[in-house]
């Protein structure tokens, strides 16, 4: 099957980093830290950062953590 796919598709899939966490809370905390670090990095370079956020109940824990971290500085 892989021979039927274009080579660039296979390579793009190989670069996906996957981490498995003990629970959703730990995953949300880690993602929140990654987002905050990305924002700080971009602010230091050009001050512009764009972030697209999903809707629904799945990311609610992440948004709660981001809000608390923002309020705490």
C-alpha atoms as an extended CHARMM CRD file, in Angstrom:
* protein
*
        73  EXT
         1         1  UNK       CA              0.0000000000        0.0000000000        0.0000000000  PROA      1               0.0000000000
         2         2  UNK       CA              2.7530000000        2.5000000000        0.8410000000  PROA      2               0.0000000000
         3         3  UNK       CA              4.1340000000        2.1690000000       -2.6870000000  PROA      3               0.0000000000
         4         4  UNK       CA              0.8720000000        3.6110000000       -4.0420000000  PROA      4               0.0000000000
         5         5  UNK       CA              1.2030000000        6.7950000000       -1.9690000000  PROA      5               0.0000000000
         6         6  UNK       CA              3.3290000000        9.7710000000       -3.0060000000  PROA      6               0.0000000000
         7         7  UNK       CA              6.6270000000        9.8610000000       -1.1480000000  PROA      7               0.0000000000
         8         8  UNK       CA              6.0010000000       13.3270000000        0.3430000000  PROA      8               0.0000000000
         9         9  UNK       CA              2.8540000000       12.0750000000        2.0960000000  PROA      9               0.0000000000
        10        10  UNK       CA              4.7720000000        9.2870000000        3.7600000000  PROA      10              0.0000000000
        11        11  UNK       CA              7.5040000000       11.6340000000        4.9160000000  PROA      11              0.0000000000
        12        12  UNK       CA              5.0490000000       14.1710000000        6.3160000000  PROA      12              0.0000000000
        13        13  UNK       CA              3.4040000000       11.4580000000        8.4090000000  PROA      13              0.0000000000
        14        14  UNK       CA              6.7490000000       10.3020000000        9.7580000000  PROA      14              0.0000000000
        15        15  UNK       CA              7.3420000000       13.6960000000       11.3700000000  PROA      15              0.0000000000
        16        16  UNK       CA              4.2780000000       13.6530000000       13.6010000000  PROA      16              0.0000000000
        17        17  UNK       CA              5.3950000000       13.5950000000       17.2150000000  PROA      17              0.0000000000
        18        18  UNK       CA              3.0750000000       11.6520000000       19.4840000000  PROA      18              0.0000000000
        19        19  UNK       CA              3.1560000000       11.6090000000       23.2630000000  PROA      19              0.0000000000
        20        20  UNK       CA              1.0070000000        9.4910000000       25.5400000000  PROA      20              0.0000000000
        21        21  UNK       CA              0.0820000000       10.8830000000       28.9570000000  PROA      21              0.0000000000
        22        22  UNK       CA             -1.2520000000        9.2060000000       32.0580000000  PROA      22              0.0000000000
        23        23  UNK       CA             -4.4010000000       11.3280000000       31.9550000000  PROA      23              0.0000000000
        24        24  UNK       CA             -6.0910000000       14.1960000000       30.1500000000  PROA      24              0.0000000000
        25        25  UNK       CA             -5.1080000000       16.6730000000       32.8640000000  PROA      25              0.0000000000
        26        26  UNK       CA             -1.4220000000       15.9730000000       32.3890000000  PROA      26              0.0000000000
        27        27  UNK       CA             -1.7980000000       16.2620000000       28.6180000000  PROA      27              0.0000000000
        28        28  UNK       CA             -3.6490000000       19.5820000000       28.9310000000  PROA      28              0.0000000000
        29        29  UNK       CA             -0.9850000000       20.9470000000       31.2810000000  PROA      29              0.0000000000
        30        30  UNK       CA              1.7880000000       19.9900000000       28.8690000000  PROA      30              0.0000000000
        31        31  UNK       CA              0.0130000000       21.4780000000       25.8560000000  PROA      31              0.0000000000
        32        32  UNK       CA             -0.6950000000       24.6790000000       27.8130000000  PROA      32              0.0000000000
        33        33  UNK       CA              3.0110000000       24.9910000000       28.6460000000  PROA      33              0.0000000000
        34        34  UNK       CA              3.9270000000       24.4680000000       24.9820000000  PROA      34              0.0000000000
        35        35  UNK       CA              1.4640000000       27.1590000000       23.8780000000  PROA      35              0.0000000000
        36        36  UNK       CA              2.7470000000       29.6140000000       26.4950000000  PROA      36              0.0000000000
        37        37  UNK       CA              6.3570000000       28.9680000000       25.4980000000  PROA      37              0.0000000000
        38        38  UNK       CA              5.4790000000       29.5290000000       21.8380000000  PROA      38              0.0000000000
        39        39  UNK       CA              3.7460000000       32.8090000000       22.6670000000  PROA      39              0.0000000000
        40        40  UNK       CA              6.7400000000       34.0270000000       24.6830000000  PROA      40              0.0000000000
        41        41  UNK       CA              9.1610000000       33.0550000000       21.9260000000  PROA      41              0.0000000000
        42        42  UNK       CA              7.1790000000       34.9250000000       19.2860000000  PROA      42              0.0000000000
        43        43  UNK       CA              6.6960000000       37.9610000000       21.5110000000  PROA      43              0.0000000000
        44        44  UNK       CA             10.4560000000       38.1630000000       21.9790000000  PROA      44              0.0000000000
        45        45  UNK       CA             11.0800000000       38.0460000000       18.2340000000  PROA      45              0.0000000000
        46        46  UNK       CA              8.3300000000       40.0880000000       16.5650000000  PROA      46              0.0000000000
        47        47  UNK       CA              5.4670000000       40.3290000000       19.0390000000  PROA      47              0.0000000000
        48        48  UNK       CA              2.9580000000       38.6690000000       16.7130000000  PROA      48              0.0000000000
        49        49  UNK       CA              1.4010000000       35.3180000000       17.5870000000  PROA      49              0.0000000000
        50        50  UNK       CA             -1.6890000000       33.7540000000       16.0380000000  PROA      50              0.0000000000
        51        51  UNK       CA             -3.4010000000       30.7590000000       17.5730000000  PROA      51              0.0000000000
        52        52  UNK       CA             -6.4160000000       28.9490000000       16.1860000000  PROA      52              0.0000000000
        53        53  UNK       CA             -8.4890000000       27.2920000000       18.8770000000  PROA      53              0.0000000000
        54        54  UNK       CA            -11.0380000000       24.5370000000       18.5100000000  PROA      54              0.0000000000
        55        55  UNK       CA            -14.5020000000       24.5590000000       20.0230000000  PROA      55              0.0000000000
        56        56  UNK       CA            -16.4160000000       21.9460000000       21.9150000000  PROA      56              0.0000000000
        57        57  UNK       CA            -15.8980000000       20.2630000000       25.2590000000  PROA      57              0.0000000000
        58        58  UNK       CA            -12.6770000000       18.3840000000       24.4640000000  PROA      58              0.0000000000
        59        59  UNK       CA            -10.2660000000       21.3220000000       24.9070000000  PROA      59              0.0000000000
        60        60  UNK       CA            -12.0620000000       22.8930000000       27.9090000000  PROA      60              0.0000000000
        61        61  UNK       CA             -9.4610000000       21.6970000000       30.4270000000  PROA      61              0.0000000000
        62        62  UNK       CA             -6.6850000000       23.1810000000       28.2880000000  PROA      62              0.0000000000
        63        63  UNK       CA             -8.4810000000       26.5360000000       28.0800000000  PROA      63              0.0000000000
        64        64  UNK       CA             -9.0420000000       26.5630000000       31.8460000000  PROA      64              0.0000000000
        65        65  UNK       CA             -5.3420000000       25.9510000000       32.4620000000  PROA      65              0.0000000000
        66        66  UNK       CA             -4.3160000000       28.6350000000       29.9540000000  PROA      66              0.0000000000
        67        67  UNK       CA             -6.6890000000       31.1210000000       31.5940000000  PROA      67              0.0000000000
        68        68  UNK       CA             -5.3090000000       30.4210000000       35.0900000000  PROA      68              0.0000000000
        69        69  UNK       CA             -1.7040000000       30.6560000000       33.9230000000  PROA      69              0.0000000000
        70        70  UNK       CA             -2.4480000000       33.9480000000       32.1560000000  PROA      70              0.0000000000
        71        71  UNK       CA             -4.1210000000       35.3860000000       35.2600000000  PROA      71              0.0000000000
        72        72  UNK       CA             -1.1600000000       34.3070000000       37.4000000000  PROA      72              0.0000000000
        73        73  UNK       CA              1.3180000000       35.9090000000       35.0190000000  PROA      73              0.0000000000
